[in-house]
Amino acid sequence: MGEARRAAAHMAEALAFDATRAGKVAIAVTEAATNIVKHAGTGKVLLQALARSGRAGIEILALDRGPGIVNVGASLRDGYSTAGSMGTGLGALARASDSFDLYSQAGHGTALRLEIWATPQSALPEIMECGAVCLPKAGEVVSGDAWALEATGDYRTILVADGLGHGPDAARAARAATEAFAAKAESAPALLMEIIHAALASTRGAAGAAARVGPAGSGRFAGVGNIACRVETATARRQLVSHSGTLGHVMRRVQEFEFDLPPEALLILHSDGLATHWTIADYPGLMAKHAGLIAGVLYRDHDRGRDDVTVVVLKQKTRPI
């Protein structure tokens, strides 16, 4: 718990949080970690910097595979406890955060996500909602995976890159991919693969995939190497295919695929650090949650544990009438 609190304090300082908002971050991380220890024994707390309209924030993901919460609504009320405590933890976390979301399955664990911003702000309406987890292989300091999201008008374009191997050299390849992507993010996904392929010639190479989604839910996808991509709706799943090859070294002609992303559907891209044998149907109600919480749950349950891992979720929101 102390390590998580110190990491949160360092991140808040780096993002220029004032003392009051930084204190909220530290308390929230401590409370989230305490809940994990108290109810599950073990778990993870993940921190990620956020940016929106020139303002900085911190995302906190708390993930465990403990007994879960039987009555989520009751657990958010002050005074409710199953561990003999005062029962103010989850309710206090919800009140302290600018955005709060919780998912729990009895017998399978609990995941919560909250945002705290350097300046107070209410949740803003978004055309599309994005969330991600990107972590290095155990024992590595940096991740050989990288991801990026670029907005061009009402369009959102995502890149996921997986540098070959692990460590600093893989990270350099993945970073070169995201830099080339950022410079030409308005390009079609197939052209982006060609641009990144050229940019990675002096690196060890990478797998990569890009998906571009418009406001009406029309999308295009292209990938090279072992990056998985799927579209999940309430009733169906569609797998999108990446071509064999290595960006920067060997790449045949890239085919671009079209897809539809209807309201509340999910576009999920992930590196091979995440297992592929899962279905969103195993998580009743999860599709209604924030994209970042969905990414956290998938990481928690399907991380292979022997590779860098990235999972990015884009959620097409229902436009207000």
N, C-alpha and C positions, 0 to 999 in steps of 0.2 A: 504493500500500500504506500509506503514511504517513497519507493522508487517512482511509482506512477504519479504521486503528488509532485515530486521534484521535477519530473519531465513536463508536467502540465504547467508548473510555475515558469520554467525556462521558455516554453513555447509562448505563454502569455506575455512574458517580458519581451521576447523577440518581435511579437506582433503589436507592441506598444499599447497593451491593455493598461488601463489605469488600475490603481490599487483595489478599488471596489470590484471591478469586473474580473480582475485576476484572482481575487479572493473567491469569487463565485466559481471560477474554474477549478481552483484547488479543492474547494469543499465538494463540488460535484464529483470530481474524480475520486476523492477519498470515500465518499458515500457509495459510489458505484462499486469500488473495489471491496469495501466492507460488506456490501450485500452479496457479492460473489463468494467471499470467504465464509460468510455466515450461513448461506443457504446452499452453496454448491461445493465449497471446499477449494476448487480450482477454477480458473477461467482466464480470460484476457481482457485488458483494457487497451483500446487502440485510440490514438490521438491523431488528428489530421487538421492542418491549417485549411481554412476556407477563405474565399474572397468573393465579394459581391458588390458591384457598383462602387468600387474603390474602398470598401470597408473590409476589415479583417475579422475572422471568426475562428472558432475551434470546434471541431466535431469530436464528440466522445462516443465511442462504441464500447459497450460492456457486454461480453459474450461468455456464457457458461453452458455446460451440458448437465446441469443439476436436475433436481426434481421438477422444475417448472412451477408455474403459478396456476392453481386451479381456477381462481376467481380474479382475473386481472382488474376488473372494475373496483372490487373491494380493496385490492392491494394498493390502490392509489389514494384511498381515503386515510387520513390521519387517524391513528389509533388501531389500525388493522395490523396484526402481526402474527406470524406463524413461528417465530423464533424467540418469543419471550421478551422482545424489546418493546420500545415505546410505539413502534409502528409509524414513524414519521418519514422514513427514508424515501420511498418512491414518490410520495406526494410532494415532499420538499424538493426533490430533483425536478419534478415537472414544473413547479412554481419558479424555480431558480433559472430555468433554461428559456431561451428564446424560441426553441422548437423542441418538442419531446415526442418520442414514439417508442412503443414497447411491443414485443412479440414474444409469446411464451406458449409452449406446448407441455402439458402435464407429462412428466416422465422423460422429456427430451431437452429441457433447458429453457433458458431465458436470454433474450437479447434486447438491449435498450440502446437508443440513439438519442443524443441531445446536442443542440447547438447553443453556444454562448458567444456573443459578438462583442467586439471591443466597445461599440456603442449600442445602446438598446435599439432593437428593431423588431417589428412584428414580421411574421412570415409573409413573403412577397409572392404574388401569383407568378407561376412559371409556366411557359409553354411546354417545356419538357424538364423533367427532374432527373438529376444524375447523382449517382453515388458510387463509390469505389473503395476497394481495399487493395493495396499494393505493398507487399512485404518481401524482404530478402529471405533466402534459405537460412535455416537455423545455423548460427555460427558465422554468417557473413555480416559485414558491417553495412554494405550497400546492396540494393537490389539490382539484379540484371534485367529486371522487367521495368517497363515504364508505360505510362498512359497519358493521354492528353485529350482535352475537350476544347473545341473552338466553336464560337457562335458567329455566324454570318447572317445578319438579319434574323429571320425566323427559322433558319437552318442550324442544326447542330451536327458537328462532325466529330467522331471519336476515333482515336488511334490507340491500339494496344501493340506494344513491341516487346519482344523477348530476346535479348541478346544471347548468343550462343554461350552455354556454360554458365558460370556464376562469377561473382566478384567484380572488381573494378573494370576489367576489360569488357565484360558483358554489359556493365552499366554504361560504359562509354558508347558502346554500339547502340544501346537503347536510347541514350540521350541524343545521339546524333540523329536517330530516327524522329524523335519528337521535335527536334529543332528544324529539321527539313519539313516536317509536317506543318509546324506553326507558320513557316514562311509561305506556304502554298495551300493553306487549309480550305480555301474556296474551291479547290480542284476536285474533280470527280475521283472516287476511290481508286479506280484502276490507274489513273494518272498519278495519284499519290504514291501507289506502289512503285511505279517507275521512277519517280522523283527520289523516293527514299532509297531505292536500290542503288541509284547513282551516288547518293550521299554516303552510303555505307561501304563503298569500295575499299577504303583504307582501314576498315575495322574488321573484327572477327565475324561480323554479320549478325543477322537477327531474323526471327520470324516476325511478321507484322500483319495487321489487318485494320482496315478503315471502314467505317459505316457512316453514311450521311443521311439524315432524316429531316424532312420538311414538315411544316406546320400541319399539313393535311394528312400526315402519316405515311407519305410515300417515301421509300428509302432505297438506297443503293449500297452494295457491299462488295468489297474485294479483299482477298487475303492471300498471303504467301507464307507457307510454313504452318506450324502446329498452334494456331490460334483458333479457338472454337468460338462460334457465334450462333446464337439461336434467338428466335422470336417466340415469346410465350404469351398466349392469350388465355382467357378463362376456359376455353374449350379445345385449344389445339396448340401444337408446337411445331415450328419449322426450323430445321437445321440448315444453316448457310455454309457453303463449302469453301475452304481455303485450298489453294493449289500447292502442290509440293514445290520445294525450293528453299533458298536462303537469300534474303535480301542482302545485297552487297556482293554476292558471289555467283549464285546460279538461280536464274529466274526465267521461266518460259513466259509466253504470252499470258497475260492475266485476264481472266474473264470476270466481268462485273455482273452481279446478280441484283435483281429488283425484288423488293419485298414491301409489304404493308405493315404499318404499326398503328393499329386502331387505338382509340382512347382507352387508357388504363392498361394497355398491353406493355410488355417488357422486351427490350432488346438487351441481351446479355452477351458480353464478350469476355473471354478469359484465356489466360495462358495455360500451358500444360501442367502448371503447378496445382491446378484444381482438377479433381477427377471429373469425368464426364457422365458417369452412370448415376444421374439423379434426375428427378422430375419435380417441378414446382407443385404438382398435385399432392406431393407428400407433405406440403406445408399449407394446410387450410387457412385462408385469411391473409397469407403473407403478401400476396400481390397487391393488397390494399395499403400496404405500409410504404414508408419512404424508401426510395431507391437505395439510399445508403444503408438502411437497416437490412434490406434484402441482400445486398452484397455482403454484409457482415454475417448473416446467417449461413449463406452458401459457403463462405470462407470457413466459418467455424466447423461445419459438418463435413466438408469435402476437400479440405486442404490435404494434399498428398504427404506433406511433411518432409519431403526430400528435395525440394526445388524452390526457387523464387515463385511467388504466386501473385497473380493479379486477377481481379474480377471487377468488371465495370457494368453497371446497370443503368440503362436509360429508360425512363418511363414517360410515355406520351400522356399528357394530362388532358382531361376534359376541359374544353374551353368554356368559360362562364358565358351564360346567355345574356 
